[in-house]
Structure formats: C-alpha cells, structure tokens
Amino acid sequence: MVVTRIGNGSISDAHTGCMPEIKPPNGKPPERFRRHGYTAVPVLNENEQYVGSVTEGDFLRHLLSSGSLDPKLQERCRIGVIVRKDFCPALPIDVGYSEMIAAVLNQNYVPIVDGRNTLCGILTRRGVICYLDELVNAGKSRKE
C-alpha cells in the first residue's frame, strides 16, 4: 500500500503494513498509481494523521485546471492542494459492524484511525468479502 504524506508540503510515499514508515520522495505520484495499480491512496500529515485521500482523477483534474503539463512545475505542486478531505472518510478503530459494512459498501477502501486520528490500517472491500466468504465456508463445513 502506498501512503502519501503532506508533512512539509512535498510529495513522498511509504509502504505500509500496519504502521507506515517514512521514505524519501521518489518518482511522480501519477506514475506510482500506474505502476502499483492503485486508483486512490490515503494522505497523512507529518503526525501520521489521516487527512484524506487522493485519486488518479484528482491528479488529472489538477493537471487540467493548472493549465500546464510541465513536469517540473507539477513536481512543485503541494499534495494538500489536490487531496479531497471528504473522499474515503476514515472510521475509528472501534467501529461497529453495521457502520463498517455501510462504509465498505460505499468505498473501495476504508482508512481505520485511532483516537488521535492516526492511521492504523486500511480495510478493503475485497478483504471484507474474503473474510465473510471464509465464515460462510467454515459454517458449511461444520454442517456437513
């Protein structure tokens, strides 16, 4: 998972398991989307707090609205200008089952945050479906 940080305003990324680790900027975010196959990634501030998410479409809209395709100019863009704070809202770590299901129905991934709004993990729609499938199959094997 690629996590984009906006701490000092520059664009950087980290690969995350449970807690992200800071890595220096390398490459352009749209290239990272293409290389990793992501359509959206979470954005964190310098305190590891979830700020919002950014999508491929957000970068495209920014390119179109800036009026310039100059890569050097685009690299100086601050990710905070592009991120949508209302896209993929986070859920608290102690979220209830029905609220979690409702969020997964509307979002491909749901950021999970603790009481300080620090990113703890990502809940994916695929992960929930696979988990529910395992439960159903486990129940079937017990009945047989």
LOLUMRO-563077 format. One record per atom (N, C-alpha, C): residue number from 1; y, z, x; atom name. Coordinates in nm, 2 decimals. Layout:
// residues N
<NUM, <Y, Z, X>, CA>
...
//
This chain:
// residues 144
<1, <-0.12, 0.00, 0.09>, N>
<1, <0.00, 0.00, 0.00>, CA>
<1, <0.12, 0.00, 0.09>, C>
<2, <0.22, -0.08, 0.06>, N>
<2, <0.34, -0.09, 0.13>, CA>
<2, <0.45, -0.01, 0.06>, C>
<3, <0.51, 0.08, 0.12>, N>
<3, <0.62, 0.16, 0.06>, CA>
<3, <0.75, 0.13, 0.13>, C>
<4, <0.85, 0.10, 0.06>, N>
<4, <0.98, 0.06, 0.12>, CA>
<4, <1.07, 0.18, 0.12>, C>
<5, <1.14, 0.21, 0.23>, N>
<5, <1.22, 0.33, 0.24>, CA>
<5, <1.37, 0.28, 0.24>, C>
<6, <1.46, 0.36, 0.19>, N>
<6, <1.60, 0.33, 0.20>, CA>
<6, <1.68, 0.43, 0.27>, C>
<7, <1.62, 0.51, 0.35>, N>
<7, <1.69, 0.62, 0.42>, CA>
<7, <1.82, 0.59, 0.48>, C>
<8, <1.83, 0.51, 0.58>, N>
<8, <1.95, 0.47, 0.65>, CA>
<8, <2.01, 0.34, 0.60>, C>
<9, <1.95, 0.29, 0.49>, N>
<9, <2.00, 0.17, 0.43>, CA>
<9, <1.93, 0.04, 0.47>, C>
<10, <1.86, 0.05, 0.58>, N>
<10, <1.79, -0.07, 0.63>, CA>
<10, <1.65, -0.07, 0.56>, C>
<11, <1.59, -0.19, 0.57>, N>
<11, <1.46, -0.21, 0.50>, CA>
<11, <1.35, -0.18, 0.60>, C>
<12, <1.26, -0.10, 0.57>, N>
<12, <1.15, -0.07, 0.65>, CA>
<12, <1.03, -0.05, 0.56>, C>
<13, <0.91, -0.03, 0.62>, N>
<13, <0.79, -0.01, 0.54>, CA>
<13, <0.69, 0.09, 0.60>, C>
<14, <0.60, 0.13, 0.52>, N>
<14, <0.50, 0.22, 0.57>, CA>
<14, <0.37, 0.19, 0.50>, C>
<15, <0.26, 0.22, 0.56>, N>
<15, <0.13, 0.20, 0.49>, CA>
<15, <0.09, 0.34, 0.45>, C>
<16, <0.05, 0.36, 0.33>, N>
<16, <0.02, 0.49, 0.28>, CA>
<16, <-0.12, 0.51, 0.23>, C>
<17, <-0.17, 0.63, 0.26>, N>
<17, <-0.29, 0.68, 0.20>, CA>
<17, <-0.25, 0.77, 0.09>, C>
<18, <-0.24, 0.90, 0.13>, N>
<18, <-0.18, 1.00, 0.03>, CA>
<18, <-0.03, 1.02, 0.06>, C>
<19, <0.00, 1.04, 0.19>, N>
<19, <0.14, 1.06, 0.22>, CA>
<19, <0.18, 0.95, 0.32>, C>
<20, <0.30, 0.88, 0.29>, N>
<20, <0.34, 0.77, 0.37>, CA>
<20, <0.38, 0.82, 0.51>, C>
<21, <0.36, 0.73, 0.61>, N>
<21, <0.41, 0.76, 0.75>, CA>
<21, <0.52, 0.66, 0.78>, C>
<22, <0.62, 0.70, 0.85>, N>
<22, <0.73, 0.61, 0.88>, CA>
<22, <0.70, 0.51, 0.98>, C>
<23, <0.73, 0.38, 0.96>, N>
<23, <0.71, 0.27, 1.06>, CA>
<23, <0.84, 0.20, 1.07>, C>
<24, <0.87, 0.14, 1.19>, N>
<24, <0.99, 0.07, 1.20>, CA>
<24, <0.99, -0.06, 1.12>, C>
<25, <1.12, -0.11, 1.10>, N>
<25, <1.12, -0.23, 1.02>, CA>
<25, <1.06, -0.35, 1.10>, C>
<26, <0.98, -0.43, 1.03>, N>
<26, <0.92, -0.55, 1.09>, CA>
<26, <0.90, -0.65, 0.98>, C>
<27, <0.96, -0.77, 1.00>, N>
<27, <0.94, -0.87, 0.90>, CA>
<27, <1.03, -0.85, 0.78>, C>
<28, <1.03, -0.95, 0.70>, N>
<28, <1.12, -0.95, 0.58>, CA>
<28, <1.04, -0.91, 0.46>, C>
<29, <1.09, -0.83, 0.37>, N>
<29, <1.01, -0.78, 0.25>, CA>
<29, <0.95, -0.89, 0.17>, C>
<30, <1.02, -1.00, 0.14>, N>
<30, <0.95, -1.11, 0.07>, CA>
<30, <0.83, -1.16, 0.14>, C>
<31, <0.83, -1.17, 0.27>, N>
<31, <0.71, -1.21, 0.34>, CA>
<31, <0.60, -1.11, 0.33>, C>
<32, <0.64, -0.98, 0.33>, N>
<32, <0.53, -0.88, 0.31>, CA>
<32, <0.47, -0.89, 0.17>, C>
<33, <0.55, -0.92, 0.07>, N>
<33, <0.49, -0.94, -0.06>, CA>
<33, <0.38, -1.05, -0.06>, C>
<34, <0.42, -1.16, 0.00>, N>
<34, <0.33, -1.27, 0.01>, CA>
<34, <0.21, -1.24, 0.09>, C>
<35, <0.22, -1.18, 0.20>, N>
<35, <0.11, -1.15, 0.30>, CA>
<35, <0.01, -1.05, 0.23>, C>
<36, <0.06, -0.95, 0.17>, N>
<36, <-0.02, -0.85, 0.11>, CA>
<36, <-0.06, -0.87, -0.03>, C>
<37, <0.00, -0.97, -0.10>, N>
<37, <-0.03, -1.00, -0.24>, CA>
<37, <0.02, -0.90, -0.34>, C>
<38, <0.12, -0.82, -0.30>, N>
<38, <0.18, -0.73, -0.39>, CA>
<38, <0.29, -0.80, -0.48>, C>
<39, <0.31, -0.75, -0.60>, N>
<39, <0.42, -0.81, -0.68>, CA>
<39, <0.53, -0.71, -0.69>, C>
<40, <0.51, -0.58, -0.66>, N>
<40, <0.61, -0.47, -0.67>, CA>
<40, <0.57, -0.36, -0.57>, C>
<41, <0.67, -0.29, -0.51>, N>
<41, <0.64, -0.18, -0.43>, CA>
<41, <0.74, -0.07, -0.46>, C>
<42, <0.69, 0.06, -0.44>, N>
<42, <0.78, 0.17, -0.46>, CA>
<42, <0.88, 0.18, -0.35>, C>
<43, <1.00, 0.24, -0.38>, N>
<43, <1.10, 0.26, -0.28>, CA>
<43, <1.13, 0.41, -0.27>, C>
<44, <1.13, 0.46, -0.15>, N>
<44, <1.16, 0.60, -0.12>, CA>
<44, <1.29, 0.62, -0.04>, C>
<45, <1.35, 0.74, -0.06>, N>
<45, <1.47, 0.77, 0.02>, CA>
<45, <1.42, 0.84, 0.15>, C>
<46, <1.51, 0.88, 0.23>, N>
<46, <1.48, 0.95, 0.36>, CA>
<46, <1.40, 1.08, 0.34>, C>
<47, <1.40, 1.14, 0.22>, N>
<47, <1.33, 1.26, 0.20>, CA>
<47, <1.19, 1.24, 0.13>, C>
<48, <1.14, 1.11, 0.13>, N>
<48, <1.02, 1.07, 0.07>, CA>
<48, <1.02, 1.08, -0.08>, C>
<49, <1.14, 1.09, -0.14>, N>
<49, <1.16, 1.10, -0.28>, CA>
<49, <1.15, 0.96, -0.34>, C>
<50, <1.09, 0.95, -0.46>, N>
<50, <1.08, 0.82, -0.52>, CA>
<50, <1.21, 0.78, -0.58>, C>
<51, <1.26, 0.66, -0.55>, N>
<51, <1.39, 0.61, -0.60>, CA>
<51, <1.37, 0.51, -0.71>, C>
<52, <1.27, 0.43, -0.70>, N>
<52, <1.25, 0.32, -0.80>, CA>
<52, <1.15, 0.22, -0.74>, C>
<53, <1.14, 0.11, -0.79>, N>
<53, <1.05, 0.00, -0.74>, CA>
<53, <1.13, -0.13, -0.73>, C>
<54, <1.08, -0.21, -0.64>, N>
<54, <1.14, -0.34, -0.62>, CA>
<54, <1.03, -0.45, -0.64>, C>
<55, <1.06, -0.56, -0.70>, N>
<55, <0.96, -0.67, -0.72>, CA>
<55, <1.00, -0.79, -0.65>, C>
<56, <0.91, -0.89, -0.64>, N>
<56, <0.94, -1.02, -0.59>, CA>
<56, <1.06, -1.08, -0.66>, C>
<57, <1.05, -1.07, -0.80>, N>
<57, <1.16, -1.12, -0.88>, CA>
<57, <1.30, -1.06, -0.85>, C>
<58, <1.30, -0.93, -0.81>, N>
<58, <1.42, -0.87, -0.78>, CA>
<58, <1.48, -0.93, -0.65>, C>
<59, <1.40, -0.97, -0.55>, N>
<59, <1.45, -1.03, -0.43>, CA>
<59, <1.50, -1.17, -0.47>, C>
<60, <1.43, -1.24, -0.55>, N>
<60, <1.47, -1.38, -0.59>, CA>
<60, <1.60, -1.37, -0.67>, C>
<61, <1.62, -1.28, -0.76>, N>
<61, <1.74, -1.27, -0.83>, CA>
<61, <1.86, -1.23, -0.73>, C>
<62, <1.83, -1.15, -0.63>, N>
<62, <1.93, -1.12, -0.53>, CA>
<62, <1.97, -1.24, -0.45>, C>
<63, <1.87, -1.32, -0.41>, N>
<63, <1.90, -1.44, -0.34>, CA>
<63, <1.99, -1.53, -0.42>, C>
<64, <1.96, -1.55, -0.55>, N>
<64, <2.03, -1.64, -0.63>, CA>
<64, <2.17, -1.59, -0.66>, C>
<65, <2.19, -1.46, -0.68>, N>
<65, <2.32, -1.40, -0.70>, CA>
<65, <2.41, -1.39, -0.58>, C>
<66, <2.35, -1.38, -0.46>, N>
<66, <2.43, -1.37, -0.34>, CA>
<66, <2.48, -1.51, -0.30>, C>
<67, <2.42, -1.62, -0.34>, N>
<67, <2.47, -1.75, -0.31>, CA>
<67, <2.44, -1.80, -0.17>, C>
<68, <2.36, -1.72, -0.10>, N>
<68, <2.33, -1.76, 0.04>, CA>
<68, <2.18, -1.74, 0.06>, C>
<69, <2.12, -1.84, 0.13>, N>
<69, <1.98, -1.83, 0.17>, CA>
<69, <1.97, -1.81, 0.32>, C>
<70, <2.08, -1.78, 0.38>, N>
<70, <2.08, -1.75, 0.52>, CA>
<70, <2.00, -1.62, 0.55>, C>
<71, <1.89, -1.64, 0.63>, N>
<71, <1.80, -1.52, 0.66>, CA>
<71, <1.87, -1.41, 0.73>, C>
<72, <1.97, -1.44, 0.82>, N>
<72, <2.04, -1.33, 0.89>, CA>
<72, <2.12, -1.25, 0.79>, C>
<73, <2.19, -1.32, 0.70>, N>
<73, <2.27, -1.25, 0.60>, CA>
<73, <2.18, -1.16, 0.51>, C>
<74, <2.07, -1.22, 0.47>, N>
<74, <1.98, -1.14, 0.38>, CA>
<74, <1.92, -1.02, 0.45>, C>
<75, <1.89, -1.03, 0.58>, N>
<75, <1.83, -0.91, 0.65>, CA>
<75, <1.93, -0.80, 0.65>, C>
<76, <2.06, -0.82, 0.64>, N>
<76, <2.16, -0.71, 0.64>, CA>
<76, <2.17, -0.65, 0.50>, C>
<77, <2.11, -0.71, 0.40>, N>
<77, <2.12, -0.65, 0.27>, CA>
<77, <2.05, -0.51, 0.26>, C>
<78, <2.12, -0.42, 0.19>, N>
<78, <2.06, -0.29, 0.17>, CA>
<78, <1.96, -0.29, 0.05>, C>
<79, <1.85, -0.24, 0.07>, N>
<79, <1.75, -0.24, -0.04>, CA>
<79, <1.79, -0.16, -0.16>, C>
<80, <1.88, -0.07, -0.14>, N>
<80, <1.94, 0.01, -0.26>, CA>
<80, <2.01, -0.08, -0.35>, C>
<81, <2.06, -0.19, -0.31>, N>
<81, <2.13, -0.29, -0.40>, CA>
<81, <2.03, -0.36, -0.49>, C>
<82, <1.91, -0.38, -0.44>, N>
<82, <1.81, -0.46, -0.51>, CA>
<82, <1.72, -0.37, -0.60>, C>
<83, <1.69, -0.25, -0.56>, N>
<83, <1.59, -0.17, -0.63>, CA>
<83, <1.64, -0.14, -0.77>, C>
<84, <1.54, -0.14, -0.86>, N>
<84, <1.56, -0.11, -1.00>, CA>
<84, <1.51, 0.03, -1.03>, C>
<85, <1.60, 0.12, -1.05>, N>
<85, <1.56, 0.26, -1.07>, CA>
<85, <1.48, 0.29, -1.20>, C>
<86, <1.50, 0.20, -1.30>, N>
<86, <1.43, 0.22, -1.43>, CA>
<86, <1.30, 0.15, -1.43>, C>
<87, <1.26, 0.07, -1.33>, N>
<87, <1.14, 0.00, -1.33>, CA>
<87, <1.03, 0.08, -1.27>, C>
<88, <0.91, 0.09, -1.34>, N>
<88, <0.80, 0.17, -1.30>, CA>
<88, <0.84, 0.32, -1.28>, C>
<89, <0.88, 0.39, -1.39>, N>
<89, <0.92, 0.53, -1.37>, CA>
<89, <0.80, 0.61, -1.33>, C>
<90, <0.83, 0.71, -1.25>, N>
<90, <0.72, 0.80, -1.19>, CA>
<90, <0.68, 0.90, -1.30>, C>
<91, <0.56, 0.95, -1.28>, N>
<91, <0.51, 1.06, -1.36>, CA>
<91, <0.49, 1.19, -1.27>, C>
<92, <0.50, 1.31, -1.33>, N>
<92, <0.47, 1.43, -1.25>, CA>
<92, <0.32, 1.44, -1.22>, C>
<93, <0.29, 1.51, -1.11>, N>
<93, <0.15, 1.53, -1.07>, CA>
<93, <0.07, 1.60, -1.18>, C>
<94, <0.13, 1.68, -1.26>, N>
<94, <0.06, 1.75, -1.36>, CA>
<94, <0.06, 1.68, -1.50>, C>
<95, <0.08, 1.55, -1.50>, N>
<95, <0.10, 1.48, -1.63>, CA>
<95, <-0.03, 1.49, -1.72>, C>
<96, <-0.01, 1.49, -1.85>, N>
<96, <-0.12, 1.49, -1.94>, CA>
<96, <-0.19, 1.36, -1.95>, C>
<97, <-0.31, 1.36, -2.00>, N>
<97, <-0.40, 1.24, -2.01>, CA>
<97, <-0.33, 1.13, -2.09>, C>
<98, <-0.28, 1.17, -2.21>, N>
<98, <-0.23, 1.07, -2.31>, CA>
<98, <-0.10, 1.00, -2.25>, C>
<99, <-0.02, 1.08, -2.18>, N>
<99, <0.10, 1.03, -2.12>, CA>
<99, <0.07, 0.93, -2.01>, C>
<100, <-0.04, 0.97, -1.93>, N>
<100, <-0.08, 0.89, -1.82>, CA>
<100, <-0.14, 0.76, -1.87>, C>
<101, <-0.22, 0.76, -1.97>, N>
<101, <-0.27, 0.63, -2.03>, CA>
<101, <-0.16, 0.55, -2.08>, C>
<102, <-0.06, 0.61, -2.15>, N>
<102, <0.05, 0.53, -2.21>, CA>
<102, <0.13, 0.46, -2.09>, C>
<103, <0.15, 0.53, -1.98>, N>
<103, <0.22, 0.47, -1.87>, CA>
<103, <0.14, 0.36, -1.81>, C>
<104, <0.01, 0.37, -1.79>, N>
<104, <-0.08, 0.27, -1.73>, CA>
<104, <-0.09, 0.15, -1.82>, C>
<105, <-0.08, 0.17, -1.95>, N>
<105, <-0.08, 0.05, -2.04>, CA>
<105, <0.05, -0.04, -2.02>, C>
<106, <0.16, 0.03, -1.98>, N>
<106, <0.29, -0.05, -1.96>, CA>
<106, <0.32, -0.09, -1.82>, C>
<107, <0.25, -0.03, -1.72>, N>
<107, <0.29, -0.05, -1.58>, CA>
<107, <0.16, -0.08, -1.51>, C>
<108, <0.17, -0.18, -1.41>, N>
<108, <0.05, -0.21, -1.33>, CA>
<108, <0.02, -0.09, -1.23>, C>
<109, <0.12, -0.02, -1.19>, N>
<109, <0.10, 0.10, -1.11>, CA>
<109, <0.20, 0.21, -1.15>, C>
<110, <0.16, 0.33, -1.14>, N>
<110, <0.25, 0.44, -1.17>, CA>
<110, <0.26, 0.53, -1.05>, C>
<111, <0.38, 0.55, -1.00>, N>
<111, <0.40, 0.64, -0.89>, CA>
<111, <0.39, 0.79, -0.94>, C>
<112, <0.32, 0.87, -0.87>, N>
<112, <0.30, 1.01, -0.90>, CA>
<112, <0.38, 1.09, -0.80>, C>
<113, <0.46, 1.18, -0.86>, N>
<113, <0.55, 1.27, -0.78>, CA>
<113, <0.53, 1.41, -0.80>, C>
<114, <0.57, 1.49, -0.71>, N>
<114, <0.56, 1.64, -0.72>, CA>
<114, <0.69, 1.69, -0.78>, C>
<115, <0.70, 1.82, -0.78>, N>
<115, <0.82, 1.89, -0.84>, CA>
<115, <0.95, 1.86, -0.77>, C>
<116, <0.94, 1.81, -0.65>, N>
<116, <1.06, 1.77, -0.57>, CA>
<116, <1.09, 1.62, -0.58>, C>
<117, <1.01, 1.55, -0.66>, N>
<117, <1.02, 1.41, -0.68>, CA>
<117, <0.97, 1.33, -0.55>, C>
<118, <0.89, 1.40, -0.47>, N>
<118, <0.83, 1.34, -0.35>, CA>
<118, <0.71, 1.26, -0.39>, C>
<119, <0.70, 1.14, -0.34>, N>
<119, <0.58, 1.06, -0.38>, CA>
<119, <0.45, 1.12, -0.33>, C>
<120, <0.36, 1.14, -0.42>, N>
<120, <0.23, 1.20, -0.38>, CA>
<120, <0.12, 1.09, -0.38>, C>
<121, <0.14, 0.98, -0.46>, N>
<121, <0.04, 0.88, -0.47>, CA>
<121, <0.07, 0.78, -0.57>, C>
<122, <-0.02, 0.68, -0.58>, N>
<122, <0.00, 0.57, -0.68>, CA>
<122, <-0.12, 0.56, -0.77>, C>
<123, <-0.10, 0.56, -0.89>, N>
<123, <-0.21, 0.54, -0.99>, CA>
<123, <-0.20, 0.40, -1.04>, C>
<124, <-0.31, 0.32, -1.01>, N>
<124, <-0.31, 0.18, -1.06>, CA>
<124, <-0.39, 0.17, -1.19>, C>
<125, <-0.35, 0.06, -1.26>, N>
<125, <-0.42, 0.03, -1.38>, CA>
<125, <-0.57, 0.00, -1.35>, C>
<126, <-0.59, -0.07, -1.24>, N>
<126, <-0.73, -0.10, -1.20>, CA>
<126, <-0.81, 0.02, -1.17>, C>
<127, <-0.74, 0.12, -1.10>, N>
<127, <-0.81, 0.24, -1.07>, CA>
<127, <-0.85, 0.32, -1.19>, C>
<128, <-0.76, 0.32, -1.29>, N>
<128, <-0.79, 0.40, -1.42>, CA>
<128, <-0.91, 0.33, -1.49>, C>
<129, <-0.90, 0.19, -1.50>, N>
<129, <-1.01, 0.12, -1.57>, CA>
<129, <-1.14, 0.14, -1.50>, C>
<130, <-1.14, 0.13, -1.37>, N>
<130, <-1.27, 0.16, -1.29>, CA>
<130, <-1.32, 0.30, -1.32>, C>
<131, <-1.23, 0.40, -1.32>, N>
<131, <-1.27, 0.53, -1.34>, CA>
<131, <-1.33, 0.55, -1.48>, C>
<132, <-1.27, 0.49, -1.58>, N>
<132, <-1.32, 0.50, -1.72>, CA>
<132, <-1.45, 0.43, -1.73>, C>
<133, <-1.47, 0.32, -1.66>, N>
<133, <-1.59, 0.24, -1.66>, CA>
<133, <-1.71, 0.33, -1.60>, C>
<134, <-1.68, 0.40, -1.50>, N>
<134, <-1.78, 0.48, -1.43>, CA>
<134, <-1.82, 0.59, -1.53>, C>
<135, <-1.72, 0.65, -1.60>, N>
<135, <-1.75, 0.76, -1.70>, CA>
<135, <-1.84, 0.70, -1.81>, C>
<136, <-1.81, 0.59, -1.86>, N>
<136, <-1.89, 0.53, -1.97>, CA>
<136, <-2.03, 0.50, -1.92>, C>
<137, <-2.04, 0.44, -1.80>, N>
<137, <-2.17, 0.41, -1.75>, CA>
<137, <-2.25, 0.53, -1.71>, C>
<138, <-2.19, 0.64, -1.67>, N>
<138, <-2.26, 0.76, -1.64>, CA>
<138, <-2.31, 0.82, -1.77>, C>
<139, <-2.23, 0.81, -1.88>, N>
<139, <-2.27, 0.86, -2.01>, CA>
<139, <-2.39, 0.78, -2.06>, C>
<140, <-2.39, 0.65, -2.04>, N>
<140, <-2.50, 0.57, -2.09>, CA>
<140, <-2.63, 0.60, -2.02>, C>
<141, <-2.63, 0.63, -1.89>, N>
<141, <-2.75, 0.65, -1.81>, CA>
<141, <-2.81, 0.79, -1.85>, C>
<142, <-2.72, 0.89, -1.89>, N>
<142, <-2.77, 1.01, -1.93>, CA>
<142, <-2.85, 1.00, -2.06>, C>
<143, <-2.80, 0.91, -2.15>, N>
<143, <-2.86, 0.90, -2.28>, CA>
<143, <-2.99, 0.82, -2.28>, C>
<144, <-3.01, 0.74, -2.17>, N>
<144, <-3.13, 0.66, -2.16>, CA>
<144, <-3.25, 0.74, -2.11>, C>
//
